């Protein structure tokens, strides 16, 4: 795997900013607190969302000449992958949660008490964070790696790196959450590669988070 010589300096500077602001900080985040659960929405969430919107517009501009398929067929395929991916996310969560409870791993990061939180603030936070995570981890990061590196014999490595970074960005919730995020990152990236629709990935991610939130509220 070698660095391409014709990579534009702007792309490298842009990635340095994205890495410093969006990719690296979550890797060193402190364990989630009750205050963060009750009041999850913040200006940082809004800023991350706005950055992701800019990245999405940039992506659309760079790929404006790409030939598009039939809208009907695309919608059918996107719907099929939505339900398939959403099901995979839920099953993975259920299996990991079962294992955590069976082996007594109390601090598993998959069982959070949302009973004292603001439902509107939680769902609004999910809406913003799911979008920027999909843009950054499923679209921008892996495509950037493929753009600056020659990957003839290392496609798998370039695909695993963003999934691994996404997974370890959930380490503040516990190791079970890391494994859960790794599986989720794999399923969501595969969905993007198959559908070329970041909004299908976003919908899967958002409704999955909303499902887990409602389930947690029901349990507690």
N, CA, C and O of each residue as an XYZ file, in Angstrom:
880
protein
N       0.845     -1.188      0.000
C       0.000      0.000      0.000
C       0.887      1.248      0.000
O       1.651      1.467      0.940
N       0.787      2.058     -1.047
C       1.650      3.227     -1.208
C       0.821      4.499     -1.350
O      -0.313      4.473     -1.829
N       1.409      5.599     -0.927
C       0.766      6.894     -1.050
C       0.849      7.377     -2.486
O       1.923      7.361     -3.088
N      -0.273      7.804     -3.034
C      -0.290      8.301     -4.403
C       0.417      9.652     -4.479
O       0.244     10.502     -3.606
N       1.207      9.838     -5.520
C       1.999     11.056     -5.653
C       1.174     12.250     -6.120
O       1.569     13.396     -5.909
N       0.021     11.986     -6.759
C      -0.772     13.079     -7.312
C      -1.894     13.533     -6.377
O      -2.816     14.223     -6.810
N      -1.822     13.150     -5.096
C      -2.847     13.558     -4.140
C      -2.754     15.064     -3.892
O      -1.676     15.587     -3.611
N      -3.880     15.749     -3.998
C      -3.899     17.208     -3.841
C      -3.639     17.588     -2.383
O      -4.232     16.991     -1.484
N      -2.766     18.566     -2.128
C      -2.470     18.992     -0.747
C      -3.712     19.412      0.027
O      -3.793     19.230      1.241
N      -4.689     19.982     -0.701
C      -5.934     20.408     -0.034
C      -6.625     19.231      0.638
O      -7.150     19.360      1.744
N      -6.624     18.075     -0.037
C      -7.268     16.892      0.509
C      -6.599     16.445      1.811
O      -7.265     16.028      2.759
N      -5.257     16.544      1.831
C      -4.519     16.151      3.032
C      -4.798     17.107      4.180
O      -4.965     16.672      5.320
N      -4.851     18.412      3.893
C      -5.150     19.394      4.933
C      -6.576     19.234      5.444
O      -6.838     19.358      6.641
N      -7.484     18.959      4.530
C      -8.882     18.753      4.925
C      -8.991     17.534      5.834
O      -9.677     17.578      6.855
N      -8.314     16.442      5.465
C      -8.378     15.241      6.277
C      -7.762     15.476      7.656
O      -8.267     14.969      8.658
N      -6.678     16.239      7.707
C      -6.043     16.550      8.995
C      -7.038     17.259      9.912
O      -7.091     16.990     11.112
N      -7.820     18.159      9.338
C      -8.839     18.869     10.128
C      -9.932     17.912     10.588
O     -10.320     17.924     11.756
N     -10.431     17.080      9.670
C     -11.498     16.136     10.005
C     -11.023     15.145     11.064
O     -11.750     14.834     12.008
N      -9.798     14.655     10.899
C      -9.249     13.708     11.867
C      -9.110     14.361     13.242
O      -9.449     13.757     14.260
N      -8.609     15.599     13.265
C      -8.398     16.287     14.535
C      -9.682     16.665     15.240
O      -9.727     16.728     16.468
N     -10.727     16.917     14.467
C     -11.981     17.393     15.067
C     -13.019     16.292     15.245
O     -13.782     16.316     16.211
N     -13.060     15.316     14.317
C     -14.118     14.310     14.353
C     -13.645     12.884     14.637
O     -14.352     12.121     15.295
N     -12.462     12.514     14.150
C     -12.035     11.118     14.254
C     -11.261     10.803     15.535
O     -11.505      9.779     16.172
N     -10.339     11.671     15.908
C      -9.459     11.381     17.047
C     -10.111     11.613     18.411
O      -9.971     10.754     19.281
N     -10.821     12.737     18.651
C     -11.385     12.989     19.991
C     -12.234     11.856     20.562
O     -12.083     11.545     21.744
N     -13.133     11.213     19.775
C     -13.930     10.122     20.365
C     -13.100      8.936     20.843
O     -13.531      8.187     21.720
N     -11.910      8.765     20.270
C     -11.062      7.639     20.672
C     -10.548      7.804     22.097
O     -10.174      6.827     22.746
N     -10.530      9.047     22.583
C     -10.021      9.318     23.930
C     -11.097      9.893     24.844
O     -10.788     10.518     25.858
N     -12.362      9.681     24.483
C     -13.469     10.211     25.276
C     -13.576      9.487     26.609
O     -13.266      8.300     26.713
N     -14.018     10.217     27.625
C     -14.224      9.636     28.949
C     -15.525      8.837     28.972
O     -16.403      9.052     28.137
N     -15.650      7.904     29.941
C     -16.897      7.129     30.058
C     -18.107      8.045     30.160
O     -18.047      9.104     30.784
N     -19.211      7.624     29.535
C     -20.423      8.441     29.516
C     -20.954      8.635     30.935
O     -20.937      7.707     31.744
N     -21.428      9.852     31.233
C     -21.947     10.184     32.554
C     -23.464     10.349     32.505
O     -24.062     10.414     31.431
N     -24.079     10.415     33.695
C     -25.531     10.613     33.762
C     -25.936     11.947     33.159
O     -26.997     12.064     32.545
N     -25.084     12.957     33.337
C     -25.381     14.284     32.797
C     -25.441     14.237     31.273
O     -26.319     14.847     30.662
N     -24.503     13.510     30.660
C     -24.475     13.394     29.207
C     -25.690     12.640     28.690
O     -26.175     12.921     27.594
N     -26.186     11.682     29.471
C     -27.355     10.912     29.056
C     -28.610     11.775     29.147
O     -29.473     11.715     28.271
N     -28.713     12.575     30.205
C     -29.902     13.404     30.386
C     -29.920     14.590     29.429
O     -30.981     15.004     28.962
N     -28.742     15.132     29.140
C     -28.654     16.309     28.269
C     -27.604     16.067     27.184
O     -26.514     16.638     27.240
N     -27.924     15.228     26.202
C     -26.922     14.832     25.210
C     -26.668     15.871     24.123
O     -25.614     15.865     23.487
N     -27.640     16.766     23.912
C     -27.500     17.712     22.802
C     -26.549     18.842     23.178
O     -26.588     19.343     24.302
N     -25.694     19.242     22.235
C     -24.708     20.280     22.501
C     -24.341     20.985     21.207
O     -24.700     20.541     20.116
N     -23.624     22.082     21.344
C     -23.160     22.817     20.161
C     -22.181     21.993     19.349
O     -22.094     22.138     18.130
N     -21.448     21.133     20.024
C     -20.494     20.271     19.320
C     -21.216     19.359     18.328
O     -20.717     19.107     17.231
N     -22.396     18.865     18.722
C     -23.190     18.022     17.839
C     -23.605     18.797     16.591
O     -23.561     18.272     15.478
N     -24.008     20.047     16.789
C     -24.427     20.886     15.657
C     -23.252     21.160     14.726
O     -23.394     21.099     13.505
N     -22.101     21.459     15.300
C     -20.913     21.746     14.481
C     -20.510     20.528     13.666
O     -20.198     20.645     12.481
N     -20.516     19.359     14.298
C     -20.176     18.121     13.582
C     -21.160     17.870     12.439
O     -20.770     17.444     11.352
N     -22.429     18.137     12.698
C     -23.451     17.948     11.661
C     -23.216     18.891     10.489
O     -23.317     18.474      9.336
N     -22.906     20.145     10.760
C     -22.672     21.123      9.696
C     -21.440     20.749      8.868
O     -21.436     20.903      7.647
N     -20.401     20.260      9.539
C     -19.201     19.815      8.814
C     -19.546     18.649      7.887
O     -19.077     18.583      6.751
N     -20.367     17.740      8.386
C     -20.745     16.583      7.571
C     -21.590     17.000      6.366
O     -21.487     16.389      5.302
N     -22.413     18.020      6.520
C     -23.203     18.535      5.389
C     -22.269     19.072      4.312
O     -22.478     18.830      3.123
N     -21.242     19.800      4.729
C     -20.263     20.339      3.779
C     -19.543     19.204      3.056
O     -19.334     19.271      1.845
N     -19.165     18.169      3.793
C     -18.492     17.020      3.180
C     -19.408     16.309      2.185
O     -18.954     15.854      1.135
N     -20.692     16.215      2.515
C     -21.638     15.565      1.613
C     -21.800     16.371      0.327
O     -21.818     15.802     -0.764
N     -21.918     17.697      0.453
C     -22.045     18.558     -0.731
C     -20.786     18.441     -1.593
O     -20.872     18.387     -2.820
N     -19.628     18.402     -0.953
C     -18.374     18.254     -1.673
C     -18.343     16.937     -2.437
O     -17.912     16.885     -3.588
N     -18.812     15.860     -1.775
C     -18.853     14.547     -2.433
C     -19.769     14.577     -3.643
O     -19.412     14.058     -4.701
N     -20.938     15.173     -3.504
C     -21.885     15.246     -4.623
C     -21.300     16.052     -5.773
O     -21.502     15.711     -6.938
N     -20.579     17.115     -5.455
C     -19.968     17.944     -6.487
C     -18.871     17.173     -7.222
O     -18.759     17.261     -8.444
N     -18.067     16.421     -6.477
C     -16.973     15.650     -7.081
C     -17.485     14.493     -7.932
O     -16.784     14.032     -8.833
N     -18.710     14.016     -7.655
C     -19.242     12.858     -8.373
C     -20.496     13.222     -9.180
O     -21.373     12.385     -9.396
N     -20.564     14.473     -9.617
C     -21.760     14.930    -10.330
C     -21.923     14.285    -11.700
O     -23.019     14.292    -12.261
N     -20.840     13.728    -12.244
C     -20.916     13.132    -13.579
C     -21.177     11.627    -13.559
O     -21.237     10.990    -14.611
N     -21.332     11.054    -12.349
C     -21.568      9.620    -12.231
C     -22.957      9.275    -12.747
O     -23.934      9.927    -12.378
N     -23.053      8.259    -13.594
C     -24.326      7.852    -14.176
C     -25.218      7.240    -13.106
O     -24.775      6.391    -12.333
N     -26.483      7.673    -13.062
C     -27.421      7.200    -12.060
C     -28.339      6.127    -12.640
O     -28.662      6.144    -13.828
N     -28.759      5.183    -11.770
C     -29.656      4.123    -12.196
C     -31.106      4.605    -12.142
O     -31.381      5.724    -11.711
N     -32.025      3.749    -12.582
C     -33.450      4.047    -12.517
C     -33.854      4.369    -11.081
O     -33.476      3.654    -10.153
N     -34.616      5.437    -10.900
C     -35.037      5.855     -9.558
C     -35.868      4.762     -8.898
O     -35.697      4.487     -7.710
N     -36.756      4.144     -9.647
C     -37.615      3.094     -9.089
C     -36.787      1.907     -8.603
O     -36.954      1.442     -7.475
N     -35.893      1.424     -9.464
C     -35.049      0.287     -9.085
C     -34.149      0.624     -7.906
O     -33.920     -0.203     -7.024
N     -33.640      1.858     -7.907
C     -32.782      2.291     -6.809
C     -33.543      2.309     -5.495
O     -33.016      1.884     -4.467
N     -34.779      2.798     -5.518
C     -35.595      2.849     -4.303
C     -35.935      1.458     -3.792
O     -35.938      1.220     -2.585
N     -36.221      0.541     -4.707
C     -36.526     -0.833     -4.320
C     -35.303     -1.474     -3.650
O     -35.420     -2.105     -2.599
N     -34.133     -1.302     -4.271
C     -32.909     -1.872     -3.718
C     -32.573     -1.242     -2.361
O     -32.171     -1.939     -1.429
N     -32.741      0.076     -2.260
C     -32.455      0.758     -1.001
C     -33.370      0.271      0.113
O     -32.925      0.066      1.242
N     -34.653      0.084     -0.206
C     -35.608     -0.398      0.794
C     -35.244     -1.794      1.266
O     -35.306     -2.090      2.459
N     -34.865     -2.647      0.329
C     -34.494     -4.015      0.685
C     -33.277     -4.027      1.603
O     -33.252     -4.749      2.600
N     -32.273     -3.230      1.269
C     -31.071     -3.193      2.092
C     -31.336     -2.513      3.426
O     -30.683     -2.835      4.419
N     -32.281     -1.579      3.470
C     -32.623     -0.945      4.747
C     -33.118     -1.989      5.737
O     -32.617     -2.072      6.858
N     -34.097     -2.782      5.328
C     -34.662     -3.777      6.232
C     -33.639     -4.863      6.579
O     -33.587     -5.335      7.715
N     -32.838     -5.250      5.605
C     -31.825     -6.276      5.841
C     -30.775     -5.776      6.839
O     -30.419     -6.486      7.780
N     -30.286     -4.564      6.632
C     -29.250     -4.008      7.508
C     -29.805     -3.706      8.888
O     -29.151     -3.982      9.894
N     -31.001     -3.143      8.946
C     -31.628     -2.854     10.237
C     -31.790     -4.140     11.039
O     -31.536     -4.161     12.244
N     -32.214     -5.215     10.371
C     -32.348     -6.499     11.043
C     -31.020     -7.004     11.574
O     -30.953     -7.520     12.690
N     -29.954     -6.858     10.781
C     -28.619     -7.291     11.222
C     -28.162     -6.506     12.446
O     -27.564     -7.075     13.359
N     -28.436     -5.211     12.471
C     -28.043     -4.369     13.605
C     -28.777     -4.795     14.874
O     -28.174     -4.889     15.943
N     -30.067     -5.048     14.754
C     -30.874     -5.440     15.914
C     -30.452     -6.812     16.433
O     -30.324     -7.006     17.641
N     -30.236     -7.756     15.531
C     -29.831     -9.111     15.940
C     -28.465     -9.085     16.620
O     -28.261     -9.761     17.629
N     -27.525     -8.304     16.069
C     -26.195     -8.187     16.676
C     -26.292     -7.608     18.082
O     -25.655     -8.103     19.012
N     -27.090     -6.561     18.226
C     -27.291     -5.939     19.538
C     -27.884     -6.941     20.526
O     -27.428     -7.042     21.665
N     -28.905     -7.679     20.086
C     -29.569     -8.636     20.965
C     -28.606     -9.741     21.410
O     -28.594    -10.124     22.580
N     -27.810    -10.242     20.486
C     -26.856    -11.313     20.814
C     -25.794    -10.841     21.790
O     -25.482    -11.533     22.759
N     -25.234     -9.657     21.536
C     -24.203     -9.131     22.434
C     -24.779     -8.809     23.805
O     -24.132     -9.048     24.824
N     -25.988     -8.268     23.834
C     -26.613     -7.945     25.110
C     -26.885     -9.220     25.904
O     -26.727     -9.246     27.125
N     -27.293    -10.272     25.204
C     -27.537    -11.567     25.863
C     -26.242    -12.125     26.451
O     -26.231    -12.612     27.582
N     -25.155    -12.055     25.686
C     -23.875    -12.554     26.168
C     -23.395    -11.764     27.380
O     -22.877    -12.334     28.341
N     -23.574    -10.440     27.323
C     -23.144     -9.599     28.450
C     -23.901     -9.958     29.718
O     -23.308    -10.047     30.793
N     -25.194    -10.162     29.601
C     -25.996    -10.506     30.767
C     -25.686    -11.921     31.254
O     -25.657    -12.176     32.458
N     -25.459    -12.828     30.323
C     -25.191    -14.223     30.684
C     -23.887    -14.374     31.447
O     -23.802    -15.164     32.387
N     -22.853    -13.609     31.041
C     -21.537    -13.723     31.668
C     -21.311    -12.661     32.740
O     -20.210    -12.545     33.279
N     -22.342    -11.893     33.047
C     -22.248    -10.922     34.131
C     -21.365     -9.731     33.849
O     -20.788     -9.158     34.773
N     -21.248     -9.346     32.587
C     -20.472     -8.157     32.244
C     -21.368     -6.947     32.428
O     -22.020     -6.497     31.486
N     -21.397     -6.422     33.647
C     -22.330     -5.350     33.975
C     -22.049     -4.061     33.216
O     -22.967     -3.402     32.729
N     -20.762     -3.707     33.120
C     -20.400     -2.471     32.429
C     -20.191     -2.769     30.940
O     -19.073     -2.746     30.423
N     -21.308     -3.046     30.283
C     -21.189     -3.481     28.897
C     -21.484     -2.386     27.896
O     -21.239     -2.567     26.703
N     -22.004     -1.255     28.343
C     -22.248     -0.152     27.430
C     -23.454     -0.350     26.538
O     -23.746      0.505     25.702
N     -24.169     -1.467     26.695
C     -25.341     -1.721     25.866
C     -26.626     -1.608     26.677
O     -27.715     -1.812     26.142
N     -26.509     -1.288     27.951
C     -27.665     -1.219     28.825
C     -27.628      0.109     29.577
O     -27.162      0.169     30.715
N     -28.117      1.166     28.947
C     -28.050      2.509     29.510
C     -29.430      2.942     29.959
O     -30.416      2.716     29.257
N     -29.505      3.569     31.131
C     -30.774      4.040     31.675
C     -31.105      5.423     31.108
O     -30.473      6.416     31.466
N     -32.099      5.475     30.222
C     -32.528      6.734     29.618
C     -33.785      7.289     30.282
O     -34.358      8.262     29.792
N     -34.219      6.693     31.378
C     -35.509      7.032     31.968
C     -35.598      8.488     32.414
O     -36.686      9.064     32.428
N     -34.458      9.093     32.780
C     -34.467     10.480     33.255
C     -34.068     11.479     32.166
O     -33.904     12.667     32.446
N     -33.913     11.011     30.941
C     -33.458     11.880     29.867
C     -34.630     12.510     29.128
O     -35.781     12.104     29.290
N     -34.314     13.502     28.319
C     -35.317     14.191     27.507
C     -35.446     13.451     26.171
O     -34.507     13.468     25.376
N     -36.585     12.802     25.907
C     -36.727     12.008     24.666
C     -36.496     12.839     23.404
O     -35.865     12.375     22.455
N     -37.011     14.072     23.399
C     -36.836     14.912     22.215
C     -35.360     15.212     21.977
O     -34.888     15.150     20.841
N     -34.622     15.540     23.056
C     -33.198     15.846     22.937
C     -32.412     14.623     22.486
O     -31.472     14.738     21.698
N     -32.799     13.445     22.988
C     -32.129     12.198     22.603
C     -32.313     11.929     21.117
O     -31.340     11.673     20.407
N     -33.560     11.985     20.640
C     -33.845     11.683     19.240
C     -33.239     12.732     18.306
O     -32.776     12.400     17.215
N     -33.243     13.989     18.732
C     -32.626     15.043     17.913
C     -31.121     14.827     17.826
O     -30.514     15.034     16.776
N     -30.528     14.410     18.940
C     -29.091     14.101     18.941
C     -28.796     12.936     18.011
O     -27.829     12.973     17.251
N     -29.630     11.897     18.070
C     -29.471     10.762     17.161
C     -29.544     11.214     15.701
O     -28.764     10.766     14.860
N     -30.489     12.104     15.417
C     -30.679     12.575     14.050
C     -29.414     13.228     13.519
O     -28.998     12.962     12.391
N     -28.806     14.077     14.324
C     -27.600     14.797     13.920
C     -26.377     13.885     13.895
O     -25.622     13.869     12.923
N     -26.190     13.122     14.980
C     -24.968     12.313     15.085
C     -24.965     11.155     14.085
O     -23.918     10.825     13.528
N     -26.112     10.544     13.854
C     -26.164      9.440     12.883
C     -25.799      9.931     11.491
O     -25.126      9.230     10.734
N     -26.246     11.143     11.157
C     -25.932     11.672      9.830
C     -24.435     11.928      9.692
O     -23.823     11.501      8.712
N     -23.839     12.622     10.662
C     -22.414     12.940     10.496
C     -21.529     11.709     10.652
O     -20.451     11.651     10.060
N     -21.960     10.724     11.437
C     -21.174      9.487     11.526
C     -21.222      8.718     10.213
O     -20.214      8.145      9.798
N     -22.366      8.696      9.559
C     -22.457      8.015      8.269
C     -21.627      8.732      7.207
O     -20.942      8.089      6.412
N     -21.689     10.044      7.195
C     -20.908     10.810      6.223
C     -19.410     10.590      6.453
O     -18.662     10.355      5.504
N     -18.982     10.665      7.696
C     -17.550     10.597      8.004
C     -17.004      9.173      7.902
O     -15.982      8.942      7.257
N     -17.690      8.215      8.542
C     -17.146      6.853      8.636
C     -17.517      5.953      7.463
O     -16.769      5.029      7.144
N     -18.636      6.194      6.824
C     -19.050      5.332      5.721
C     -18.763      5.938      4.351
O     -18.681      5.216      3.357
N     -18.610      7.248      4.295
C     -18.406      7.900      3.005
C     -17.039      8.573      2.913
O     -16.213      8.192      2.084
N     -16.800      9.564      3.753
C     -15.593     10.379      3.605
C     -14.313      9.614      3.920
O     -13.407      9.576      3.087
N     -14.213      9.008      5.091
C     -12.979      8.372      5.545
C     -12.523      7.245      4.601
O     -11.386      7.278      4.130
N     -13.379      6.251      4.314
C     -12.911      5.176      3.423
C     -12.615      5.648      2.008
O     -11.677      5.160      1.377
N     -13.404      6.592      1.501
C     -13.151      7.094      0.149
C     -11.862      7.916      0.099
O     -11.161      7.908     -0.913
N     -11.551      8.614      1.172
C     -10.303      9.371      1.242
C      -9.106      8.427      1.206
O      -8.133      8.678      0.495
N      -9.179      7.343      1.975
C      -8.077      6.378      1.990
C      -7.845      5.783      0.606
O      -6.704      5.600      0.183
N      -8.928      5.486     -0.088
C      -8.795      4.923     -1.437
C      -8.269      5.962     -2.427
O      -7.671      5.618     -3.446
N      -8.501      7.226     -2.115
C      -8.069      8.295     -3.007
C      -6.582      8.594     -2.891
O      -5.943      8.973     -3.872
N      -6.031      8.424     -1.692
C      -4.617      8.783     -1.501
C      -3.684      7.578     -1.508
O      -2.471      7.745     -1.639
N      -4.226      6.362     -1.370
C      -3.389      5.168     -1.367
C      -3.675      4.303     -2.589
O      -4.810      4.237     -3.062
N      -2.648      3.648     -3.091
C      -2.862      2.611     -4.104
C      -3.318      1.362     -3.353
O      -2.698      0.968     -2.366
N      -4.379      0.751     -3.810
C      -4.980     -0.315     -3.017
C      -5.254     -1.574     -3.813
O      -6.203     -2.302     -3.523
N      -4.435     -1.832     -4.807
C      -4.638     -3.007     -5.647
C      -4.697     -4.285     -4.822
O      -5.558     -5.131     -5.062
N      -3.812     -4.438     -3.870
C      -3.773     -5.653     -3.060
C      -4.118     -5.394     -1.597
O      -3.834     -6.224     -0.733
N      -4.733     -4.240     -1.318
C      -4.996     -3.906      0.084
C      -6.365     -3.275      0.285
O      -6.545     -2.462      1.192
N      -7.334     -3.640     -0.553
C      -8.681     -3.084     -0.416
C      -9.265     -3.415      0.947
O      -9.887     -2.564      1.582
N      -9.064     -4.655      1.401
C      -9.618     -5.085      2.683
C      -9.075     -4.240      3.826
O      -9.824     -3.863      4.727
N      -7.778     -3.939      3.799
C      -7.164     -3.124      4.848
C      -7.778     -1.727      4.870
O      -8.095     -1.197      5.934
N      -7.943     -1.138      3.691
C      -8.501      0.209      3.608
C      -9.965      0.243      4.031
O     -10.461      1.282      4.466
N     -10.651     -0.876      3.908
C     -12.040     -0.942      4.350
C     -12.127     -1.178      5.859
O     -13.032     -0.665      6.518
N     -11.195     -1.944      6.400
C     -11.234     -2.269      7.831
C     -10.865     -1.070      8.699
O     -11.430     -0.893      9.778
N      -9.933     -0.252      8.246
C      -9.465      0.876      9.058
C     -10.608      1.783      9.507
O     -10.715      2.041     10.706
N     -11.478      2.288      8.607
C     -12.581      3.146      9.060
C     -13.546      2.431     10.004
O     -14.058      3.033     10.948
N     -13.792      1.145      9.745
C     -14.686      0.374     10.615
C     -14.086      0.250     12.011
O     -14.791      0.372     13.012
N     -12.770      0.006     12.070
C     -12.087     -0.130     13.364
C     -12.077      1.196     14.131
O     -12.299      1.216     15.342
N     -11.823      2.292     13.432
C     -11.826      3.608     14.083
C     -13.217      3.931     14.611
O     -13.363      4.443     15.721
N     -14.249      3.627     13.804
C     -15.631      3.830     14.240
C     -15.927      2.998     15.484
O     -16.560      3.480     16.423
N     -15.470      1.753     15.487
C     -15.719      0.875     16.628
C     -15.052      1.399     17.897
O     -15.684      1.465     18.951
N     -13.779      1.770     17.796
C     -13.058      2.228     18.988
C     -13.489      3.624     19.436
O     -13.173      4.040     20.550
N     -14.207      4.347     18.579
C     -14.758      5.639     19.018
C     -15.903      5.429     20.012
O     -16.375      6.386     20.624
N     -16.352      4.176     20.174
C     -17.394      3.841     21.149
C     -16.817      3.208     22.410
O     -17.559      2.677     23.236
N     -15.490      3.263     22.558
C     -14.852      2.612     23.701
C     -15.289      3.218     25.034
O     -15.258      2.544     26.064
N     -15.692      4.479     25.016
C     -16.128      5.140     26.253
C     -17.397      4.484     26.826
O     -17.751      4.715     27.983
N     -18.074      3.671     26.012
C     -19.284      2.979     26.468
C     -18.998      1.551     26.914
O     -19.900      0.865     27.397
N     -17.764      1.095     26.762
C     -17.422     -0.260     27.156
C     -17.030     -1.105     25.958
O     -17.315     -0.753     24.813
N     -16.369     -2.230     26.234
C     -15.848     -3.069     25.155
C     -16.945     -3.752     24.359
O     -16.783     -4.000     23.164
N     -18.064     -4.058     25.011
C     -19.173     -4.659     24.269
C     -19.683     -3.697     23.206
O     -20.058     -4.108     22.107
N     -19.691     -2.413     23.546
C     -20.119     -1.398     22.582
C     -19.146     -1.305     21.412
O     -19.551     -1.020     20.286
N     -17.856     -1.546     21.680
C     -16.852     -1.543     20.611
C     -17.137     -2.663     19.622
O     -17.134     -2.444     18.411
N     -17.386     -3.875     20.144
C     -17.697     -5.011     19.268
C     -18.999     -4.772     18.506
O     -19.112     -5.100     17.325
N     -19.973     -4.198     19.198
C     -21.253     -3.911     18.562
C     -21.080     -2.882     17.436
O     -21.662     -3.022     16.361
N     -20.273     -1.849     17.699
C     -20.034     -0.809     16.697
C     -19.225     -1.345     15.517
O     -19.423     -0.910     14.383
N     -18.321     -2.282     15.776
C     -17.542     -2.864     14.677
C     -18.467     -3.617     13.722
O     -18.362     -3.478     12.504
N     -19.366     -4.407     14.284
C     -20.322     -5.135     13.449
C     -21.230     -4.164     12.710
O     -21.507     -4.340     11.524
N     -21.694     -3.135     13.422
C     -22.574     -2.143     12.798
C     -21.853     -1.409     11.671
O     -22.428     -1.166     10.610
N     -20.591     -1.058     11.909
C     -19.813     -0.370     10.888
C     -19.647     -1.222      9.642
O     -19.694     -0.713      8.522
N     -19.454     -2.520      9.838
C     -19.317     -3.442      8.702
C     -20.615     -3.501      7.899
O     -20.598     -3.382      6.674
N     -21.744     -3.686      8.596
C     -23.035     -3.795      7.910
C     -23.393     -2.501      7.175
O     -23.881     -2.540      6.045
N     -23.152     -1.363      7.816
C     -23.524     -0.083      7.219
C     -22.636      0.268      6.022
O     -23.122      0.802      5.025
N     -21.344     -0.027      6.118
C     -20.449      0.231      4.989
C     -20.820     -0.662      3.814
O     -20.803     -0.217      2.667
N     -21.153     -1.910      4.089
C     -21.569     -2.823      3.023
C     -22.840     -2.301      2.354
O     -22.979     -2.376      1.133
N     -23.749     -1.781      3.144
C     -24.978     -1.222      2.585
C     -24.677     -0.054      1.667
O     -25.292      0.084      0.609
N     -23.731      0.790      2.066
C     -23.376      1.923      1.209
C     -22.746      1.452     -0.098
O     -23.065      1.974     -1.166
N     -21.863      0.476     -0.016
C     -21.207     -0.032     -1.223
C     -22.209     -0.662     -2.183
O     -22.030     -0.606     -3.400
N     -23.267     -1.265     -1.631
C     -24.267     -1.916     -2.468
C     -25.286     -0.923     -3.037
O     -25.728     -1.074     -4.175
N     -25.658      0.090     -2.248
C     -26.717      1.003     -2.669
C     -26.207      2.348     -3.175
O     -26.903      3.039     -3.919
N     -24.975      2.723     -2.766
C     -24.417      4.042     -3.070
C     -25.315      5.160     -2.536
O     -25.338      6.269     -3.069
N     -26.041      4.843     -1.486
C     -26.940      5.820     -0.865
C     -26.591      5.974      0.604
O     -26.819      5.066      1.404
N     -26.039      7.120      0.956
C     -25.688      7.371      2.352
C     -26.936      7.560      3.200
O     -26.902      7.375      4.416
N     -28.051      7.933      2.549
C     -29.286      8.144      3.294
C     -29.924      6.827      3.719
O     -30.639      6.783      4.720
N     -29.676      5.760      2.975
C     -30.137      4.437      3.406
C     -29.390      4.022      4.666
O     -29.984      3.494      5.605
N     -28.086      4.266      4.677
C     -27.268      3.975      5.870
C     -27.714      4.837      7.042
O     -27.831      4.355      8.169
N     -27.961      6.103      6.771
C     -28.409      7.026      7.816
C     -29.735      6.569      8.412
O     -29.904      6.583      9.632
N     -30.677      6.163      7.563
C     -31.978      5.703      8.049
C     -31.826      4.467      8.924
O     -32.451      4.375      9.981
N     -30.994      3.511      8.490
C     -30.734      2.306      9.293
C     -30.155      2.672     10.654
O     -30.604      2.176     11.688
N     -29.158      3.542     10.640
C     -28.466      3.953     11.855
C     -29.413      4.670     12.816
O     -29.440      4.376     14.011
N     -30.192      5.616     12.278
C     -31.094      6.407     13.126
C     -32.186      5.540     13.735
O     -32.427      5.602     14.941
N     -32.849      4.733     12.914
C     -33.950      3.915     13.430
C     -33.444      2.829     14.371
O     -34.154      2.418     15.289
N     -32.226      2.367     14.147
C     -31.641      1.404     15.084
C     -31.404      2.071     16.439
O     -31.774      1.519     17.475
N     -30.795      3.244     16.437
C     -30.562      3.966     17.691
C     -31.883      4.289     18.392
O     -31.993      4.162     19.612
N     -32.886      4.710     17.610
C     -34.193      5.016     18.184
C     -34.826      3.765     18.790
O     -35.456      3.826     19.846
N     -34.652      2.631     18.111
C     -35.184      1.364     18.618
C     -34.536      0.998     19.951
O     -35.228      0.631     20.901
N     -33.217      1.098     20.019
C     -32.501      0.774     21.260
C     -32.913      1.733     22.378
O     -33.067      1.321     23.528
N     -33.091      3.006     22.040
C     -33.515      4.015     23.019
C     -34.890      3.677     23.579
O     -35.083      3.687     24.795
N     -35.849      3.378     22.705
C     -37.195      3.040     23.154
C     -37.188      1.749     23.966
O     -37.926      1.624     24.943
N     -36.360      0.797     23.565
C     -36.254     -0.463     24.303
C     -35.701     -0.221     25.708
O     -36.184     -0.796     26.684
N     -34.670      0.647     25.799
C     -34.075      0.971     27.094
C     -35.083      1.672     28.004
O     -35.150      1.396     29.202
N     -35.865      2.579     27.422
C     -36.894      3.283     28.196
C     -37.952      2.297     28.717
O     -38.422      2.414     29.848
N     -38.315      1.327     27.871
C     -39.320      0.345     28.262
C     -38.804     -0.545     29.391
O     -39.534     -0.852     30.333
N     -37.538     -0.955     29.287
C     -36.943     -1.836     30.296
C     -36.843     -1.157     31.642
O     -37.102     -1.770     32.679
N     -36.460      0.139     31.626
C     -36.248      0.848     32.892
C     -37.522      1.535     33.379
O     -37.515      2.175     34.430
